[in-house]
Amino acid sequence: MEPKLPRWIFYHGVQLRLLPFRNKVEACYNCRSTGHRTDVCPKPRQERCHRCGAAHPTPPEGSPPTCNPRCIVCNGNHSTYSSNCKHRYVQRPQRQKAPAPDTHPPPQQPVPPAAVVRSSQQAASGPSPAPPPKSVTALSAPRTSGA
């Protein structure tokens, strides 16, 4: 569940409307592809029209356009980032509802009867005897007779 934002806030005596942030798809006007901006384009020397994406240069500012706009993101007949573009925002993956936590403990696995018999036999015979100590004489140096 997403947190609820207030619609309006007062900031320094001014009432401001709040809107949630929606990330837009990055589109490059230089190479006409998505995933990066024009300032970090891996193909900076490719000259394409910013309006339609054709190989002719962009018309100078103030002159009437000679081509129809073409959206980089959806290839529609509108300019990129137009309010008519349905794909201009990054689509967030839909969250799946988490399964309800299981309140019951996991079932215990039954103990096989053979293991119970062995443990009872070991308990009846008593603790196992300790292993015999290792010989210390094997580590000492041999004696030599000196006369």
Buried (B, 14 or more C-beta within 10 A) or exposed (E): EEEEEEEEEEEEEEEEEEEEEEEEBBBBBBBBBBEBEEEEBEEEEEEBBBBBBEEEEBBEEEEEEEEEBBBBBBEBEBBBBBEEBEEBEEEEEEEEEEEEEEEEEEEEEEEEEEEEEEEEEEEEEEEEEEEEEEEEEEEEEEEEEEE
